[in-house]
Amino acid sequence: MEKMDVSGYAAMLGLFAEMILDDAVKKHKRQTLYREIDEALAHGDEAKFLDLTRELKLLN
């Protein structure tokens, strides 16, 4: 039986974990921005709305 390359497997698992974490952070940031955009609209804060929507566009 062949020996499995554990170092390559560990590297792939690490990369996969990093991708999942990055995605979770991005989703959380997007949700926060949507909430802040809604608040800016509710308060009629056009400057904040424009800043937040610019930030959201950069995130996507």
Biopython code that builds the backbone (N, CA, C, O; Angstrom):
import numpy as np
from Bio.PDB.StructureBuilder import StructureBuilder

atoms = [
    (1, "MET", "N", (0.838, -1.173, 0.000)),
    (1, "MET", "CA", (0.000, 0.000, 0.000)),
    (1, "MET", "C", (0.894, 1.251, 0.000)),
    (1, "MET", "O", (1.902, 1.305, 0.704)),
    (2, "GLU", "N", (0.507, 2.252, -0.801)),
    (2, "GLU", "CA", (1.283, 3.489, -0.889)),
    (2, "GLU", "C", (1.007, 4.381, 0.311)),
    (2, "GLU", "O", (-0.086, 4.389, 0.877)),
    (3, "LYS", "N", (2.031, 5.125, 0.672)),
    (3, "LYS", "CA", (1.889, 6.067, 1.770)),
    (3, "LYS", "C", (1.301, 7.373, 1.235)),
    (3, "LYS", "O", (1.741, 7.880, 0.203)),
    (4, "MET", "N", (0.299, 7.916, 1.944)),
    (4, "MET", "CA", (-0.351, 9.143, 1.510)),
    (4, "MET", "C", (0.535, 10.353, 1.850)),
    (4, "MET", "O", (1.162, 10.390, 2.909)),
    (5, "ASP", "N", (0.581, 11.319, 0.961)),
    (5, "ASP", "CA", (1.351, 12.543, 1.193)),
    (5, "ASP", "C", (0.572, 13.433, 2.154)),
    (5, "ASP", "O", (-0.299, 14.198, 1.740)),
    (6, "VAL", "N", (0.892, 13.327, 3.432)),
    (6, "VAL", "CA", (0.156, 14.036, 4.472)),
    (6, "VAL", "C", (0.376, 15.541, 4.391)),
    (6, "VAL", "O", (-0.546, 16.314, 4.654)),
    (7, "SER", "N", (1.581, 15.968, 4.033)),
    (7, "SER", "CA", (1.861, 17.403, 3.979)),
    (7, "SER", "C", (1.022, 18.097, 2.903)),
    (7, "SER", "O", (0.536, 19.207, 3.119)),
    (8, "GLY", "N", (0.851, 17.457, 1.755)),
    (8, "GLY", "CA", (0.019, 18.026, 0.694)),
    (8, "GLY", "C", (-1.441, 18.052, 1.093)),
    (8, "GLY", "O", (-2.161, 19.005, 0.799)),
    (9, "TYR", "N", (-1.872, 16.996, 1.766)),
    (9, "TYR", "CA", (-3.257, 16.926, 2.245)),
    (9, "TYR", "C", (-3.521, 18.015, 3.278)),
    (9, "TYR", "O", (-4.567, 18.664, 3.249)),
    (10, "ALA", "N", (-2.583, 18.213, 4.181)),
    (10, "ALA", "CA", (-2.722, 19.243, 5.212)),
    (10, "ALA", "C", (-2.751, 20.632, 4.585)),
    (10, "ALA", "O", (-3.500, 21.504, 5.025)),
    (11, "ALA", "N", (-1.939, 20.831, 3.564)),
    (11, "ALA", "CA", (-1.920, 22.130, 2.881)),
    (11, "ALA", "C", (-3.264, 22.397, 2.196)),
    (11, "ALA", "O", (-3.781, 23.513, 2.240)),
    (12, "MET", "N", (-3.820, 21.363, 1.566)),
    (12, "MET", "CA", (-5.125, 21.522, 0.918)),
    (12, "MET", "C", (-6.221, 21.808, 1.940)),
    (12, "MET", "O", (-7.089, 22.651, 1.709)),
    (13, "LEU", "N", (-6.179, 21.106, 3.067)),
    (13, "LEU", "CA", (-7.169, 21.368, 4.119)),
    (13, "LEU", "C", (-7.027, 22.790, 4.654)),
    (13, "LEU", "O", (-8.026, 23.460, 4.913)),
    (14, "GLY", "N", (-5.802, 23.247, 4.818)),
    (14, "GLY", "CA", (-5.562, 24.610, 5.289)),
    (14, "GLY", "C", (-6.095, 25.640, 4.310)),
    (14, "GLY", "O", (-6.704, 26.631, 4.713)),
    (15, "LEU", "N", (-5.869, 25.410, 3.043)),
    (15, "LEU", "CA", (-6.358, 26.311, 2.002)),
    (15, "LEU", "C", (-7.883, 26.331, 1.982)),
    (15, "LEU", "O", (-8.500, 27.390, 1.871)),
    (16, "PHE", "N", (-8.476, 25.154, 2.091)),
    (16, "PHE", "CA", (-9.934, 25.065, 2.112)),
    (16, "PHE", "C", (-10.519, 25.798, 3.320)),
    (16, "PHE", "O", (-11.516, 26.509, 3.196)),
    (17, "ALA", "N", (-9.898, 25.624, 4.483)),
    (17, "ALA", "CA", (-10.357, 26.311, 5.694)),
    (17, "ALA", "C", (-10.239, 27.825, 5.535)),
    (17, "ALA", "O", (-11.123, 28.568, 5.960)),
    (18, "GLU", "N", (-9.157, 28.278, 4.927)),
    (18, "GLU", "CA", (-8.971, 29.712, 4.698)),
    (18, "GLU", "C", (-10.031, 30.266, 3.755)),
    (18, "GLU", "O", (-10.532, 31.371, 3.963)),
    (19, "MET", "N", (-10.376, 29.506, 2.719)),
    (19, "MET", "CA", (-11.413, 29.937, 1.777)),
    (19, "MET", "C", (-12.764, 30.053, 2.473)),
    (19, "MET", "O", (-13.506, 31.008, 2.245)),
    (20, "ILE", "N", (-13.077, 29.081, 3.317)),
    (20, "ILE", "CA", (-14.345, 29.114, 4.045)),
    (20, "ILE", "C", (-14.387, 30.311, 4.994)),
    (20, "ILE", "O", (-15.401, 31.003, 5.080)),
    (21, "LEU", "N", (-13.295, 30.550, 5.699)),
    (21, "LEU", "CA", (-13.235, 31.677, 6.632)),
    (21, "LEU", "C", (-13.356, 33.009, 5.882)),
    (21, "LEU", "O", (-14.092, 33.898, 6.309)),
    (22, "ASP", "N", (-12.642, 33.141, 4.776)),
    (22, "ASP", "CA", (-12.727, 34.375, 3.976)),
    (22, "ASP", "C", (-14.152, 34.621, 3.504)),
    (22, "ASP", "O", (-14.636, 35.753, 3.531)),
    (23, "ASP", "N", (-14.820, 33.558, 3.071)),
    (23, "ASP", "CA", (-16.196, 33.688, 2.605)),
    (23, "ASP", "C", (-17.125, 34.124, 3.741)),
    (23, "ASP", "O", (-17.997, 34.970, 3.541)),
    (24, "ALA", "N", (-16.940, 33.551, 4.925)),
    (24, "ALA", "CA", (-17.774, 33.911, 6.079)),
    (24, "ALA", "C", (-17.569, 35.374, 6.468)),
    (24, "ALA", "O", (-18.530, 36.079, 6.773)),
    (25, "VAL", "N", (-16.328, 35.823, 6.458)),
    (25, "VAL", "CA", (-16.030, 37.219, 6.799)),
    (25, "VAL", "C", (-16.658, 38.153, 5.769)),
    (25, "VAL", "O", (-17.227, 39.185, 6.124)),
    (26, "LYS", "N", (-16.552, 37.785, 4.494)),
    (26, "LYS", "CA", (-17.125, 38.612, 3.427)),
    (26, "LYS", "C", (-18.650, 38.690, 3.548)),
    (26, "LYS", "O", (-19.234, 39.759, 3.369)),
    (27, "LYS", "N", (-19.296, 37.552, 3.853)),
    (27, "LYS", "CA", (-20.751, 37.547, 4.018)),
    (27, "LYS", "C", (-21.173, 38.419, 5.192)),
    (27, "LYS", "O", (-22.159, 39.151, 5.105)),
    (28, "HIS", "N", (-20.425, 38.340, 6.289)),
    (28, "HIS", "CA", (-20.746, 39.150, 7.465)),
    (28, "HIS", "C", (-20.596, 40.637, 7.148)),
    (28, "HIS", "O", (-21.446, 41.444, 7.524)),
    (29, "LYS", "N", (-19.524, 40.993, 6.462)),
    (29, "LYS", "CA", (-19.300, 42.393, 6.084)),
    (29, "LYS", "C", (-20.420, 42.875, 5.163)),
    (29, "LYS", "O", (-20.903, 43.998, 5.307)),
    (30, "ARG", "N", (-20.832, 42.030, 4.221)),
    (30, "ARG", "CA", (-21.911, 42.404, 3.301)),
    (30, "ARG", "C", (-23.216, 42.635, 4.064)),
    (30, "ARG", "O", (-23.925, 43.605, 3.797)),
    (31, "GLN", "N", (-23.536, 41.754, 5.006)),
    (31, "GLN", "CA", (-24.751, 41.910, 5.814)),
    (31, "GLN", "C", (-24.699, 43.199, 6.627)),
    (31, "GLN", "O", (-25.694, 43.918, 6.729)),
    (32, "THR", "N", (-23.534, 43.487, 7.203)),
    (32, "THR", "CA", (-23.371, 44.718, 7.982)),
    (32, "THR", "C", (-23.570, 45.942, 7.098)),
    (32, "THR", "O", (-24.245, 46.892, 7.493)),
    (33, "LEU", "N", (-22.990, 45.920, 5.914)),
    (33, "LEU", "CA", (-23.144, 47.048, 4.993)),
    (33, "LEU", "C", (-24.600, 47.239, 4.586)),
    (33, "LEU", "O", (-25.075, 48.373, 4.529)),
    (34, "TYR", "N", (-25.315, 46.158, 4.304)),
    (34, "TYR", "CA", (-26.733, 46.275, 3.945)),
    (34, "TYR", "C", (-27.530, 46.907, 5.083)),
    (34, "TYR", "O", (-28.391, 47.756, 4.854)),
    (35, "ARG", "N", (-27.235, 46.486, 6.305)),
    (35, "ARG", "CA", (-27.948, 47.043, 7.464)),
    (35, "ARG", "C", (-27.635, 48.535, 7.611)),
    (35, "ARG", "O", (-28.534, 49.340, 7.850)),
    (36, "GLU", "N", (-26.363, 48.896, 7.467)),
    (36, "GLU", "CA", (-25.976, 50.304, 7.583)),
    (36, "GLU", "C", (-26.559, 51.140, 6.448)),
    (36, "GLU", "O", (-26.928, 52.295, 6.658)),
    (37, "ILE", "N", (-26.644, 50.571, 5.252)),
    (37, "ILE", "CA", (-27.257, 51.272, 4.120)),
    (37, "ILE", "C", (-28.731, 51.535, 4.410)),
    (37, "ILE", "O", (-29.228, 52.633, 4.158)),
    (38, "ASP", "N", (-29.422, 50.541, 4.934)),
    (38, "ASP", "CA", (-30.831, 50.714, 5.299)),
    (38, "ASP", "C", (-30.995, 51.828, 6.336)),
    (38, "ASP", "O", (-31.916, 52.639, 6.237)),
    (39, "GLU", "N", (-30.108, 51.866, 7.321)),
    (39, "GLU", "CA", (-30.170, 52.902, 8.353)),
    (39, "GLU", "C", (-29.905, 54.286, 7.756)),
    (39, "GLU", "O", (-30.572, 55.259, 8.111)),
    (40, "ALA", "N", (-28.929, 54.367, 6.848)),
    (40, "ALA", "CA", (-28.632, 55.647, 6.199)),
    (40, "ALA", "C", (-29.836, 56.132, 5.396)),
    (40, "ALA", "O", (-30.154, 57.321, 5.403)),
    (41, "LEU", "N", (-30.500, 55.215, 4.709)),
    (41, "LEU", "CA", (-31.702, 55.581, 3.955)),
    (41, "LEU", "C", (-32.815, 56.044, 4.902)),
    (41, "LEU", "O", (-33.493, 57.035, 4.631)),
    (42, "ALA", "N", (-32.995, 55.333, 5.992)),
    (42, "ALA", "CA", (-34.053, 55.677, 6.944)),
    (42, "ALA", "C", (-33.829, 57.058, 7.555)),
    (42, "ALA", "O", (-34.783, 57.765, 7.878)),
    (43, "HIS", "N", (-32.551, 57.436, 7.710)),
    (43, "HIS", "CA", (-32.243, 58.742, 8.303)),
    (43, "HIS", "C", (-32.001, 59.823, 7.260)),
    (43, "HIS", "O", (-31.725, 60.973, 7.602)),
    (44, "GLY", "N", (-32.105, 59.455, 5.998)),
    (44, "GLY", "CA", (-31.921, 60.438, 4.931)),
    (44, "GLY", "C", (-30.490, 60.925, 4.797)),
    (44, "GLY", "O", (-30.261, 62.040, 4.328)),
    (45, "ASP", "N", (-29.527, 60.116, 5.197)),
    (45, "ASP", "CA", (-28.114, 60.491, 5.152)),
    (45, "ASP", "C", (-27.518, 60.070, 3.803)),
    (45, "ASP", "O", (-26.997, 58.965, 3.650)),
    (46, "GLU", "N", (-27.613, 60.975, 2.842)),
    (46, "GLU", "CA", (-27.184, 60.653, 1.480)),
    (46, "GLU", "C", (-25.688, 60.386, 1.386)),
    (46, "GLU", "O", (-25.268, 59.466, 0.684)),
    (47, "ALA", "N", (-24.879, 61.178, 2.085)),
    (47, "ALA", "CA", (-23.423, 61.005, 2.021)),
    (47, "ALA", "C", (-23.014, 59.630, 2.559)),
    (47, "ALA", "O", (-22.196, 58.937, 1.955)),
    (48, "LYS", "N", (-23.586, 59.249, 3.687)),
    (48, "LYS", "CA", (-23.269, 57.945, 4.263)),
    (48, "LYS", "C", (-23.752, 56.825, 3.345)),
    (48, "LYS", "O", (-23.057, 55.827, 3.152)),
    (49, "PHE", "N", (-24.943, 56.997, 2.782)),
    (49, "PHE", "CA", (-25.481, 56.011, 1.840)),
    (49, "PHE", "C", (-24.528, 55.809, 0.665)),
    (49, "PHE", "O", (-24.236, 54.673, 0.290)),
    (50, "LEU", "N", (-24.047, 56.897, 0.088)),
    (50, "LEU", "CA", (-23.149, 56.802, -1.063)),
    (50, "LEU", "C", (-21.826, 56.142, -0.685)),
    (50, "LEU", "O", (-21.307, 55.318, -1.438)),
    (51, "ASP", "N", (-21.279, 56.498, 0.476)),
    (51, "ASP", "CA", (-20.034, 55.876, 0.940)),
    (51, "ASP", "C", (-20.206, 54.373, 1.134)),
    (51, "ASP", "O", (-19.370, 53.580, 0.703)),
    (52, "LEU", "N", (-21.298, 53.996, 1.786)),
    (52, "LEU", "CA", (-21.531, 52.581, 2.071)),
    (52, "LEU", "C", (-21.788, 51.767, 0.801)),
    (52, "LEU", "O", (-21.324, 50.633, 0.683)),
    (53, "THR", "N", (-22.528, 52.349, -0.147)),
    (53, "THR", "CA", (-22.778, 51.616, -1.390)),
    (53, "THR", "C", (-21.492, 51.469, -2.208)),
    (53, "THR", "O", (-21.297, 50.457, -2.882)),
    (54, "ARG", "N", (-20.619, 52.472, -2.151)),
    (54, "ARG", "CA", (-19.311, 52.359, -2.813)),
    (54, "ARG", "C", (-18.495, 51.208, -2.197)),
    (54, "ARG", "O", (-17.871, 50.414, -2.901)),
    (55, "GLU", "N", (-18.526, 51.152, -0.867)),
    (55, "GLU", "CA", (-17.816, 50.094, -0.171)),
    (55, "GLU", "C", (-18.386, 48.710, -0.523)),
    (55, "GLU", "O", (-17.644, 47.743, -0.694)),
    (56, "LEU", "N", (-19.713, 48.644, -0.627)),
    (56, "LEU", "CA", (-20.366, 47.383, -0.987)),
    (56, "LEU", "C", (-19.965, 46.950, -2.395)),
    (56, "LEU", "O", (-19.727, 45.767, -2.636)),
    (57, "LYS", "N", (-19.889, 47.890, -3.313)),
    (57, "LYS", "CA", (-19.484, 47.562, -4.685)),
    (57, "LYS", "C", (-18.064, 47.018, -4.716)),
    (57, "LYS", "O", (-17.772, 46.090, -5.470)),
    (58, "LEU", "N", (-17.180, 47.585, -3.906)),
    (58, "LEU", "CA", (-15.797, 47.114, -3.862)),
    (58, "LEU", "C", (-15.700, 45.713, -3.272)),
    (58, "LEU", "O", (-14.824, 44.935, -3.648)),
    (59, "LEU", "N", (-16.603, 45.393, -2.346)),
    (59, "LEU", "CA", (-16.617, 44.090, -1.696)),
    (59, "LEU", "C", (-17.036, 42.999, -2.658)),
    (59, "LEU", "O", (-16.533, 41.878, -2.581)),
    (60, "ASN", "N", (-17.949, 43.308, -3.562)),
    (60, "ASN", "CA", (-18.451, 42.313, -4.520)),
    (60, "ASN", "C", (-17.512, 42.130, -5.632)),
    (60, "ASN", "O", (-17.770, 41.331, -6.532)),
]
sb = StructureBuilder()
sb.init_structure("model")
sb.init_model(0)
sb.init_chain("A")
sb.init_seg("    ")
for serial, (resi, resn, name, xyz) in enumerate(atoms, 1):
    if name == "N":
        sb.init_residue(resn, " ", resi, " ")
    sb.init_atom(name, np.array(xyz, "f"), 0.0, 1.0, " ", f" {name:<3s}", serial, name[0])
structure = sb.get_structure()
